[in-house]
Structure formats: C-alpha cells, structure tokens
Amino acid sequence: MTKRVLAGFHAVGARLRHAPESIEMLYVDERRRDARMVDLQQRAKALGVRTTPADVERLRALAGEAPHQGVVAVAAELEQPVSWDDVLNRINATSLLLLLDGITDPRNLGASLRVADAAGVSAVVVPRDRSAELTPAALKAAAGAAETVPLITVTNLARAMDDLRDAGVRLVGAAGEAPQSLFDIDLTGPLAWALGAEDAGLRRLTRERCDVLARIPLAGHVESLNVSVAAGICLFESKRQRDLIPISPDARA
C-alpha cells in the first residue's frame, strides 16, 4: 500500500480529523512539551493512533524539504473519493472549479489547494504531465486542504475543459495581457478558472479552450503574481459575486 508522509500540525491534524485509522505512526519531536504538542498527542491517543518520539534528524529524514514543526505522520494514501465523472455529474449553478496548468512547484500546488478550500471550490484539476504531486511540502502548504478538496488528475487538460463546457461550465482563463479585468466580467453560474505557472502562463491549447480571458489589474511595479495568490484573487472575486445573488435550492440540485 502506498504511504503518504504528512508534516506539520495542519496536515497531521487534518488527517486525524478525517481518517485517523489511516495513520500508521505519528512521530513527534522528543524535546517538545508545549501545549500544542500535548494537545496533538492527546487527540492521537484518544483516536488510537500510535505515537513515538523522534529526534530532529529522524523527523527531517521523513519530512524532506517540508518544515515539520516537530510533527510527522506516516499514513496510507487515501483513495480519491471523487472521480472526474463525479465532478461532471455534480455540476450545478454553484459549481466553482480551479484548473492548474503546468504548476510544477509542490508548494504552489499545496497553497492553491488551501485557497481553493477557503473559496468553496468543488475540485482542483491538474494534468497528469507537467504537474506537481502531493509531496510532504505540498501537503504542508495545503494546511489540511488536501484532505477536503478533491484533486483530480486528468490525462489531457484541454479535453477535460471540453468536457466541462459540454456540462455547462464557463471557462475563464487568467492572463496578464487580457483586455478585460476580472472585476468587469460576470463570474456567477457554473465556472472554472484556468491558471498557469507564473513564468509561462497558460499553454496554447488551454488558452484556446477558454471562453474568456481576464487579467488581475496590478497597480504596482510587479508584472505577475504567484499562482496561489492569483488563484485567491480570482476565486474570491467569484465568491463575492455569487454571494450577492441568492441561489434557489432547485438550482443546487
């Protein structure tokens, strides 16, 4: 069975909340006796999770490049509860999705999952190739959102966008050179934001599949934003517009 390494209080705490039975072993810094560590160990004990003290070298070896805060869990990789077909079948008036094109930094992937969770995104979709995986660093940056937001890997992102359009989803791409500001377009209804890497932006096939391109108006001297920051702006403007419009129960069905 594939193992997953979770580092840091947020990532470990989320797994304790959602699937404590999947944790094989919880390693904790043998030097820490603070309230946060004591609380975590008490919760783990109450849930029947095995805990063992570990030195800094052992924790670093397990966590790799991810800051571990003295807490690392080795757990079974959870099966994806939501498939691509499930995502398509559940499209409704409130659906909001995030498509990440060519995001290869695990920390950016994790941070994007975190902001997607906060904005109420239905799923985050990434291509199988040229995309970061859920490494310990990604899970750390996600701060537990990897347990709550479905991360769907598709073979071909352009084809997945065609599937979304057929399901009634409007596709909006973030592009710095777009003539329209995201604040000037309608972001209500079934919607998917497509964002590319900060340096390269959206790939050609992804860009061509978008119904409209929108830019984030920048008032300062920087020319671009980190993808997770850009995702936060795009998604929360979408959420703001949606919150202004009451959605009937029938529209959510």
Rosetta blueprint (number, residue, H / E / L):
1 M L
2 T L
3 K E
4 R E
5 V E
6 L E
7 A E
8 G L
9 F H
10 H H
11 A H
12 V H
13 G H
14 A H
15 R H
16 L H
17 R H
18 H H
19 A L
20 P H
21 E H
22 S H
23 I E
24 E E
25 M E
26 L E
27 Y E
28 V E
29 D E
30 E L
31 R L
32 R L
33 R L
34 D L
35 A H
36 R H
37 M H
38 V H
39 D H
40 L H
41 Q H
42 Q H
43 R H
44 A H
45 K H
46 A H
47 L L
48 G L
49 V L
50 R L
51 T E
52 T E
53 P E
54 A E
55 D L
56 V H
57 E H
58 R H
59 L H
60 R H
61 A H
62 L H
63 A H
64 G L
65 E L
66 A L
67 P L
68 H L
69 Q L
70 G L
71 V E
72 V E
73 A E
74 V E
75 A E
76 A E
77 E L
78 L L
79 E L
80 Q L
81 P L
82 V L
83 S L
84 W H
85 D H
86 D H
87 V H
88 L H
89 N H
90 R L
91 I L
92 N L
93 A L
94 T L
95 S L
96 L E
97 L E
98 L E
99 L E
100 L E
101 D E
102 G L
103 I L
104 T L
105 D L
106 P H
107 R H
108 N H
109 L H
110 G H
111 A H
112 S H
113 L H
114 R H
115 V H
116 A H
117 D H
118 A H
119 A H
120 G L
121 V L
122 S L
123 A E
124 V E
125 V E
126 V E
127 P E
128 R L
129 D L
130 R L
131 S L
132 A L
133 E L
134 L L
135 T L
136 P H
137 A H
138 A H
139 L H
140 K H
141 A H
142 A H
143 A L
144 G L
145 A H
146 A H
147 E H
148 T L
149 V L
150 P L
151 L E
152 I E
153 T E
154 V E
155 T L
156 N L
157 L H
158 A H
159 R H
160 A H
161 M H
162 D H
163 D H
164 L H
165 R H
166 D H
167 A L
168 G L
169 V L
170 R E
171 L E
172 V E
173 G E
174 A E
175 A L
176 G L
177 E L
178 A L
179 P L
180 Q L
181 S E
182 L H
183 F H
184 D H
185 I L
186 D L
187 L L
188 T L
189 G L
190 P L
191 L E
192 A E
193 W E
194 A E
195 L E
196 G E
197 A E
198 E L
199 D L
200 A L
201 G E
202 L L
203 R L
204 R H
205 L H
206 T H
207 R H
208 E H
209 R H
210 C L
211 D L
212 V E
213 L E
214 A E
215 R E
216 I L
217 P L
218 L L
219 A L
220 G L
221 H L
222 V L
223 E L
224 S L
225 L L
226 N L
227 V H
228 S H
229 V H
230 A H
231 A H
232 G H
233 I H
234 C H
235 L H
236 F H
237 E H
238 S H
239 K H
240 R H
241 Q H
242 R H
243 D H
244 L L
245 I L
246 P L
247 I L
248 S L
249 P H
250 D H
251 A H
252 R H
253 A L
